[in-house]
């Protein structure tokens, strides 16, 4: 696997691939890769001849009091894992490559509406940072396909909207959530959890399953949401949200709409770690 540290050399290599007729896939990541990321590489491989994974801890998607400084950076292990899982190229850009005028002065992308609810309401500016860096990565790599995990479901919708609105010729593929045996969704942030917290964190997935069962039984979403928040709080979480929404656009699931069109989403803090997860009903 080749490692590219700047846009110019990456572009030169990709131009050769394109001339050879290869379809190119991009898997954007912030590194500290686990089996969830490796599954994205495998999925990308099914859609393309040449798979590029980017590893970049993007400063513009972290709020001032968030974990940008302590976010785990493990590029050597990431490179080994990517090579083992059949990735063709790793793109490891520096901040001034992706943000030539500096992160503060960067042209920003805002996807209205979708960026302002749920995680966007709790983490103001987060999705602007995501949309901004993903657009920059798309411009540099110019992939045919890009793969994103469904654990960050709202992020996936933001990116789908961005691509559609800007008419970018890129197919966005959402990848299934990869879970540990306990049901805990794999995430780089899981490593902030101590052993007891890690065990308790499985309650998030269990609660999502309970919310789905209640919704399919016809219980009103507001009642399910209140009970789910209570269940999490009783177990020592600080719930940010536990909601039932329309899977298509995260709007409210109207009374009378088939429950199968819905999904449950949870964000909750356990100790100092904010965890998110979701479950589609249909
Ligand atoms: O999901 C992530 O890891 C990040 O938000 C992404 C898409 C790589 C953008 O920095």
Boltz pocket constraint, residues with backbone or C-beta under 6 A from the ligand:
constraints:
  - pocket:
      binder: B
      contacts: [[A, 28], [A, 29], [A, 30], [A, 54], [A, 56], [A, 58], [A, 61], [A, 129], [A, 130], [A, 133], [A, 134], [A, 152], [A, 155]]
      max_distance: 6.0
